């Protein structure tokens, strides 16, 4: 039997690119879908036969029969939210008990992590990061501070004592924030009840599990969460998430050697969105931005917050392509821009009177003026098209121009939320 491999699919912007739909669309080509970072701050939306499903921690291959779905060690897990998600997914018809596997090395989000998240964000005042308040940041902070609990710990006979030791250290910090930990008792009751139920599911030593899958010839799709411009090292720091969202996160988030990664597929919207604070050079605080928000239903799948909207930013996109070594591109939500007479794209930034095509390290502190290139739009509704040949000429020209600018082929065009609204380009080998 031939050796297996890992393909990576990840977002190239500030998240919300449509990774859930594409992971679900690609899953029939794979035996395994594995999440490698992030937590319940993710909201991966899948739409099948007009029914929308939102996944936060469970990989997006869960609705495919006989597909192994792995929550990797790089993910942080909230037992309460995961059990709620498992219940919803079982109700929707997925065989979660058979097909979901959880790494014993994934860190646990504790009730006190969520309280710390809220207290820390409140202390920032006008400088709020825009946290989802799911406890993600404090959990990763404990992980790297070597003070966290992992899912494998829930099987330890002294787990409650282990929990209490960590929770007591959190309470000291909460008192420093002036927080009274309101509601903690109820949160802890929910937490331990969820932990009791979670023990019934399949836990694995995920690095060995993945290695054996590769050795047996299995094809693995590594699914990222959030977006490249939110990467803890390379994003718009400090307005970032707490994990590595680029392709390098796969090796540590799943325990996979780099040699097993075959290709990287990067997802981007035909325009840009962002949730929460932080720089957004191409943001449109005008009727066009509002048009994009309404037409694209740009509200957070997890939080419901309205997303900031703007034109496509090729400086940031080229940067993300470079960081992850992207081999193929997937463009989402082109249908949202139907009816626009003009489509603008930022091809450079103007910084202190000088044009640059690089993302500066002090992205947050400088005033970047986008330099735009204008293209004719497309008036017709493309959401019902099923082949590239049906696309209007202006749209086809726009796709070709983007490929030239990015030097990476655009293999898939999404023109709506449903599986069937996905066009694999006829001129490319899919």
Buried (B, 14 or more C-beta within 10 A) or exposed (E): EEEBBBBBBBBBBBBBBBBBBBBBBBBEEBBBBBBBBBBBBBBBBBBBEEEEBBBBBBBBBBBBEEBBBBBBBBBBBBBBBBBBBBEBBEEBEBBBEEBBBBBBBBBBBBBBBBBBBBBBBEEEEEEBBBBBBBBBBBBBBBBEEEEBBBBBBBEEEEBEEBBEEBBEEBBEBBEEBEBEBEEBEEBBEBBBEBBEBBEEBBBBBBBEBBBEBBEEEBBBBBBBBBBBBBBBEBBBBEBBBBBBBBBBBBBBBBBBEEEBBEBBBBBBBBBBBBBBBBBBBBBBEEEBBBBBBEBBEBEBBBBEEEBBBBBBBBBBBBBBBBBBBBBBBBBBBBBBBBEBEEBBBBBBBBBEEEEBEEBBEEBBEEEBBBBBBEBBBBEBEBBEBEEBEBBBEBBBBBBEEBBEBBEBEBBBBBBBBBBEBBBBBEEEEE
